[in-house]
Amino acid sequence: MAKQIVPFLMFQDRNAEEAMTFYTSLFDDGRVVEVSRYGPDGPGPEGTVQVARFALAGQEFLCSDSFVRHGFTFTPSFSFWIETADDAELDRLFAALGEGGSVLMPLGDYGFSRRFGWVNDRFGVSWQLNLT
């Protein structure tokens, strides 16, 4: 039986720490749990994130800086769904996550939700935001 299932974000531009710091700044309970870095003997560039664990809204995530360049990166076919308690929180998160990224669906009423929006952030990670 699986012990745990945790989303894992692999960054290709050595910006895992920047992304993790940004994400944890957006949530009141956001926190970095632990960070392991590559040392002088590699295999990744010294100081980059080998693996890090962080938490947002009670959910833990893992991330790393890939030292291998892959032919793929993040895609909106996998996204994080955020339920917000009020309009102000929805607006704040939508603006922050969308800054430097792209809007896939602007905030609006889409029938399944009175207020919903979908963005790719500046790191390419996809977020769906919904007013509860």
trRosetta pair geometry for C-beta under 8 A, 3 or more apart (Angstrom, degrees):
i j d omega theta_ij theta_ji phi_ij phi_ji
2 5 6.1 32 146 -53 145 89
6 53 7.9 -31 -179 -128 154 98
6 60 5.4 -43 -129 100 116 97
6 61 6.5 161 176 -122 95 26
6 62 5.4 79 124 -11 124 102
7 59 7.6 30 16 157 113 118
7 61 5.1 -30 75 -122 96 85
7 62 7.2 -174 96 32 47 71
7 80 7.4 24 -121 -88 177 103
8 61 7.4 159 -91 -173 31 69
8 62 4.4 -16 -112 73 78 106
8 63 7.0 164 -164 -85 55 38
8 64 7.6 1 -176 5 98 99
9 16 7.2 153 104 -129 100 92
9 19 7.1 -119 126 115 145 146
9 61 6.4 16 -3 173 108 118
9 62 7.2 177 24 93 66 53
9 63 4.2 -16 68 -108 96 93
9 64 7.7 167 89 23 57 56
9 74 7.6 -1 -144 -82 91 118
9 125 6.5 -15 -130 -94 132 128
10 63 7.3 180 -78 -155 29 61
10 64 5.6 -14 -117 63 69 90
10 66 5.0 50 178 -47 105 114
10 70 7.8 44 122 12 133 143
11 14 7.1 -177 119 -40 112 7
11 15 5.3 -129 174 62 143 68
11 16 4.2 -168 26 -67 135 78
11 19 6.3 -179 -80 7 142 141
11 49 7.8 54 44 57 119 123
11 63 6.5 33 -13 -179 105 106
11 64 7.0 -165 28 92 79 40
11 65 5.4 -39 75 -105 99 57
11 66 6.7 -172 78 5 41 83
11 123 6.7 -53 -116 -168 111 117
12 65 7.9 130 -105 -159 14 61
12 66 5.3 -21 -99 50 63 116
12 69 6.4 83 -161 -130 112 62
12 70 6.4 -115 -99 36 128 88
12 73 5.7 -92 7 -102 134 104
14 45 6.8 -14 -109 50 130 136
14 48 5.3 -82 -137 -118 94 124
14 65 4.9 44 -117 -148 51 134
15 18 4.4 -47 -167 43 83 120
15 19 5.7 88 131 -26 88 96
15 65 7.5 124 23 -103 30 103
15 123 6.2 -154 104 -116 125 106
16 19 5.9 -58 -149 38 29 110
16 20 6.1 27 156 -18 66 110
16 48 7.4 90 30 -178 113 84
16 49 4.1 -105 80 47 133 142
16 52 6.4 151 143 22 119 124
16 63 4.5 167 -159 139 108 113
16 64 5.8 -76 -100 153 162 9
16 65 4.6 -125 -2 -56 121 76
17 20 5.6 -54 -141 39 31 111
17 21 6.1 32 158 -19 65 107
17 35 7.2 47 -105 -133 103 140
17 48 8.0 -143 -13 -151 113 53
17 49 5.4 166 -49 -46 88 124
17 52 7.0 118 -92 -29 70 162
17 65 7.8 -28 -14 -45 83 116
18 21 5.9 -57 -147 37 26 110
18 22 6.3 28 153 -19 62 108
18 123 7.8 167 95 -83 99 121
19 22 5.6 -57 -150 37 30 113
19 23 6.2 27 156 -17 67 107
19 63 6.8 -154 83 -162 119 162
19 121 7.9 117 -136 108 99 136
19 123 4.6 42 -101 -76 123 163
19 125 7.2 106 -159 -7 132 134
20 23 5.9 -54 -144 37 29 109
20 24 6.3 22 161 -13 64 109
20 32 6.2 75 149 -100 120 102
20 49 7.8 125 -3 -95 140 164
20 52 5.8 -37 -84 107 167 143
20 54 4.9 161 -158 -25 106 154
20 61 8.0 -167 -116 91 92 119
20 63 5.6 -157 -67 44 113 147
21 24 6.2 -58 -143 41 26 105
21 25 6.4 31 155 -25 61 109
21 32 7.5 -13 -88 -57 63 125
22 25 5.9 -61 -154 30 28 113
22 26 7.0 27 153 -26 62 106
22 121 7.9 151 120 174 141 143
22 123 7.9 172 53 -25 145 126
23 26 6.0 -59 -160 24 35 113
23 27 7.4 0 159 3 66 107
23 30 6.4 -169 127 -146 66 136
23 54 6.8 111 85 116 119 145
23 56 5.9 -71 156 -71 106 137
23 61 7.8 -29 118 47 157 152
24 27 6.7 -73 -150 45 36 93
24 30 3.4 166 -156 152 56 112
24 31 5.8 130 -151 -60 125 11
24 32 5.9 -70 -54 -44 167 73
24 54 5.6 -102 -65 -172 117 129
24 55 7.7 64 -111 64 100 51
24 56 6.7 -128 -98 -80 56 89
25 30 6.5 -84 -14 86 16 147
26 30 6.3 85 55 -36 58 156
26 56 7.6 13 72 -134 97 121
26 92 8.0 161 -155 133 90 100
26 93 6.2 90 -180 -116 124 82
26 96 5.6 165 -111 112 117 152
26 97 7.4 47 -119 -59 162 88
27 30 3.7 115 63 -43 93 103
27 56 4.8 123 16 -149 159 83
27 57 5.5 -106 -151 -43 145 78
29 55 7.0 -58 131 118 93 105
29 56 7.4 127 85 -150 83 32
29 57 6.4 119 59 -85 114 31
29 58 6.9 26 100 -46 148 61
30 54 7.2 15 -171 169 81 108
30 55 6.8 -179 -141 92 42 61
30 56 5.1 8 -105 -105 88 73
30 57 7.9 -3 -70 -26 74 59
31 54 6.6 -171 96 -156 42 75
31 55 5.4 2 55 52 83 98
32 35 6.4 -9 174 -39 124 105
32 52 6.8 -41 -153 -180 100 117
32 53 7.7 114 -171 86 58 53
32 54 4.9 -40 -111 -104 53 97
33 52 7.8 140 56 173 77 70
33 53 4.1 -48 65 103 121 100
33 54 5.9 -170 4 -97 84 31
33 55 5.9 79 -46 -18 110 99
33 60 6.9 0 -18 -131 151 109
34 52 6.7 -165 97 -148 52 59
34 53 5.1 26 45 40 83 102
35 49 6.2 -77 -157 -124 98 96
35 52 4.3 -3 -109 -110 73 103
35 53 7.9 -144 -68 28 46 59
36 49 7.5 88 72 -162 53 62
36 50 4.6 -61 109 63 93 112
36 51 5.2 13 50 55 111 76
36 52 7.0 -164 25 -74 62 57
37 46 7.6 54 149 -176 108 49
37 47 5.5 -15 -178 -145 134 26
37 48 6.5 143 -153 72 85 27
37 49 6.2 -58 -104 -102 68 37
37 50 5.9 144 -147 -4 12 94
38 42 5.9 -1 -176 -144 121 33
38 43 7.0 -96 -137 55 128 39
38 44 3.8 -144 -59 69 159 93
38 45 6.3 107 76 75 141 33
38 46 5.8 -122 106 -108 91 31
38 47 6.8 -38 64 26 80 25
38 48 5.3 8 24 57 115 79
38 49 7.9 20 -8 72 85 7
38 50 5.1 133 -56 -64 69 98
38 65 7.9 -90 -8 67 119 113
38 67 7.2 82 -71 -62 159 133
39 42 7.5 -73 72 -9 60 20
39 46 6.2 -2 170 -125 23 87
40 46 5.1 16 -90 -96 48 132
42 45 7.6 7 -113 -65 81 20
42 46 7.5 -72 -75 -59 54 69
42 67 7.2 113 -163 -152 97 167
43 67 5.6 175 116 79 85 159
44 48 5.0 -99 140 69 123 121
44 50 6.4 180 32 -92 134 73
44 65 6.2 124 -172 94 148 101
44 66 7.8 -160 -106 165 124 19
44 67 3.4 -143 -103 -64 81 128
45 48 4.8 70 71 -9 89 124
45 65 7.7 -60 45 118 97 138
45 67 6.6 169 -6 -115 70 104
48 65 4.1 -88 169 66 115 151
48 67 7.2 139 81 -77 145 92
49 52 5.0 -48 -157 -22 126 112
49 63 6.6 14 128 109 148 87
49 64 5.5 -156 116 -139 95 46
49 65 4.7 115 51 -6 80 96
50 64 6.2 -28 155 -135 25 107
50 65 7.7 -42 -68 43 24 83
51 62 6.1 -17 -167 -168 96 108
51 63 7.5 150 -153 78 51 36
51 64 5.0 -30 -93 -82 56 108
52 62 6.9 150 77 -157 46 56
52 63 5.3 -21 59 61 96 85
52 64 7.0 161 13 -79 75 54
53 60 6.0 -6 -172 -170 99 111
53 61 7.2 158 -153 81 52 45
53 62 5.6 -27 -96 -98 68 70
54 60 7.3 157 85 -151 31 63
54 61 5.5 -20 65 61 80 95
54 63 7.1 -7 14 9 109 112
55 58 7.0 -6 -179 -130 109 8
55 59 6.6 160 -153 78 70 37
55 60 5.0 -37 -94 -94 84 63
55 61 7.2 166 -91 15 32 76
56 59 5.8 -24 69 60 72 90
56 61 6.8 13 12 -6 102 120
57 82 7.5 146 -6 -131 162 90
66 69 7.4 135 114 -85 113 29
66 70 6.4 -27 140 -10 161 107
70 73 7.3 149 82 -66 104 58
72 75 7.7 -43 -173 -36 101 110
73 124 5.5 -6 139 135 122 163
74 78 7.4 -111 -159 67 79 100
74 120 7.6 153 109 -147 122 106
74 123 7.4 68 7 123 147 78
74 124 4.0 145 50 127 118 102
74 125 5.3 -103 -146 -87 167 48
74 126 6.6 -179 157 -12 117 86
75 78 6.3 74 74 23 79 83
75 126 7.3 -25 119 -18 31 133
76 79 5.9 10 -160 -61 61 112
76 104 6.0 124 -126 -95 152 157
76 118 7.5 73 -153 163 123 121
76 120 6.2 -82 -75 -75 102 107
76 126 4.2 134 -117 -99 64 152
78 126 6.8 137 90 49 49 121
79 118 7.1 -18 -157 -149 165 104
79 125 8.0 123 -131 167 62 66
79 126 3.6 -77 -104 112 95 106
79 127 6.1 179 -172 -84 100 16
79 128 5.1 85 125 -16 136 95
80 125 7.2 16 2 161 112 108
80 126 7.1 155 16 94 67 60
80 127 5.1 -21 64 -112 92 72
80 128 7.1 -169 89 28 42 71
81 128 4.8 -18 -108 70 67 107
81 130 6.8 -1 -171 5 90 117
82 93 6.3 -115 111 149 157 158
82 127 6.3 8 -4 -173 116 103
82 128 7.0 173 22 87 70 53
82 129 4.9 -15 65 -111 106 70
82 130 6.9 165 84 26 54 70
83 130 5.6 -30 -107 75 58 97
83 131 8.0 71 -161 -165 61 10
83 132 4.7 61 180 -71 104 100
84 89 4.3 -179 -163 100 115 111
84 90 4.2 179 67 -68 160 79
84 93 6.6 -159 -84 22 131 138
84 129 6.3 26 -20 -174 119 95
84 130 6.9 175 16 83 81 41
84 131 5.6 -43 68 -105 98 53
84 132 6.4 -153 73 -10 40 86
85 89 5.7 59 46 24 77 151
85 132 6.1 -11 -106 27 38 125
86 89 5.2 96 59 11 74 101
86 90 7.1 -136 102 -4 39 93
86 131 7.5 14 -163 -140 12 100
87 90 5.5 -60 -148 39 33 113
87 91 6.1 33 157 -20 69 107
87 115 6.7 73 -110 33 82 177
87 131 6.5 5 -84 -111 58 135
88 91 5.8 -54 -146 37 29 111
88 92 6.3 29 156 -20 63 109
89 92 5.8 -55 -145 37 30 112
89 93 6.2 21 161 -11 66 109
90 93 6.3 -61 -144 42 25 103
90 94 6.0 24 159 -19 64 114
90 107 7.1 115 145 -125 113 128
90 115 5.9 69 149 128 167 129
90 117 7.4 123 175 20 101 113
90 129 5.7 140 -146 152 81 119
90 130 7.8 -84 -117 114 119 11
90 131 5.2 -38 -63 -76 151 90
91 94 5.9 -59 -142 38 25 111
91 95 6.2 22 161 -17 63 110
91 107 7.4 1 -98 -81 66 167
92 95 6.1 -61 -149 37 24 107
92 96 6.2 15 159 -13 63 113
93 96 5.9 -58 -139 42 30 107
93 97 5.8 18 167 -9 68 114
93 127 7.7 -123 156 146 106 144
93 129 5.7 165 101 -118 120 143
94 97 6.4 -60 -136 45 21 101
94 98 5.8 11 165 -12 60 121
94 107 5.8 21 -157 -61 170 117
94 117 4.8 41 -123 79 129 148
94 119 6.5 139 -153 -19 66 134
94 129 5.3 -134 -76 55 89 158
95 98 6.1 -67 -139 44 20 105
95 99 6.4 36 159 -43 61 100
96 99 6.0 -42 -152 7 27 115
97 101 6.8 -30 148 23 60 147
97 119 5.1 134 114 81 102 136
97 121 4.8 -79 -171 -87 74 103
97 127 5.0 -53 173 48 155 151
97 129 7.5 159 41 -45 145 130
98 101 5.3 -115 -153 60 38 105
98 102 7.5 -94 -153 84 80 8
98 103 5.6 23 -142 -75 128 83
98 117 7.9 -49 -57 146 133 129
98 119 4.0 -106 -87 -132 85 151
98 121 7.1 -94 -79 -103 23 58
99 122 6.8 -33 101 -40 62 116
100 121 7.4 28 80 178 90 61
100 122 3.4 6 109 -87 114 124
101 119 5.6 91 98 168 133 102
101 120 4.7 -161 179 99 116 63
101 121 4.4 -115 -65 -154 147 17
101 122 4.8 -109 -60 -55 79 48
101 123 7.8 -35 -90 23 111 48
101 124 7.7 -179 -129 -72 103 28
102 119 6.8 167 86 -157 41 71
102 120 4.9 10 51 50 87 105
103 106 5.4 35 167 -78 138 68
103 117 7.2 -52 -149 -172 99 106
103 118 7.5 106 -170 83 59 58
103 119 5.4 -39 -109 -104 52 85
104 118 4.2 -57 71 108 110 104
104 119 6.2 -175 10 -96 86 24
104 120 6.3 89 -39 -20 108 86
104 126 7.2 21 -15 -140 149 104
105 108 7.3 -110 161 34 90 104
105 110 7.2 4 176 -71 138 141
105 116 6.9 -7 115 119 129 92
105 117 5.8 -168 97 -148 80 46
105 118 4.1 52 33 31 99 102
106 117 6.0 -36 171 -124 25 103
107 115 6.0 3 -171 -166 95 89
107 116 7.1 169 -139 82 53 27
107 117 3.9 -40 -78 -60 63 125
107 129 7.8 -37 -97 84 92 114
108 115 7.2 179 98 -131 6 53
108 116 6.9 -41 65 58 53 70
108 117 7.2 100 10 -79 63 80
109 113 7.2 -147 -139 99 51 56
109 114 5.4 -25 -112 -157 95 40
109 115 6.7 -34 -76 -73 64 45
109 116 7.7 98 -115 19 24 87
110 113 5.9 22 48 48 92 82
110 116 5.3 -59 15 52 118 128
112 116 7.2 18 79 -27 89 157
113 116 3.9 91 79 -44 136 117
113 130 5.2 -100 -134 -145 156 101
113 131 6.6 137 177 47 109 77
114 131 6.0 -65 72 72 94 124
115 130 7.3 138 94 -158 65 45
115 131 3.9 44 64 2 107 131
116 128 7.2 -8 -170 -176 98 90
116 129 6.9 160 -155 88 51 57
116 130 5.0 -3 -109 -107 87 75
116 131 7.2 -114 -64 13 54 78
117 128 7.7 173 92 -154 41 51
117 129 5.1 -8 62 59 84 103
118 126 7.1 5 -177 -173 94 94
118 127 7.1 177 -150 91 53 49
118 128 4.8 -14 -104 -106 90 72
118 129 7.3 -175 -80 19 40 71
119 126 7.4 177 96 -147 40 54
119 127 5.5 -9 63 59 82 93
119 129 7.5 9 11 -2 98 112
120 124 5.9 -14 180 -147 112 35
120 125 7.0 152 -157 74 65 29
120 126 5.2 -32 -98 -92 73 70
120 127 7.8 151 -100 17 24 73
121 124 7.1 -45 70 22 67 18
121 125 5.1 -5 37 59 109 84
121 126 7.8 -154 3 -78 75 21
121 127 6.4 51 -36 -3 101 117
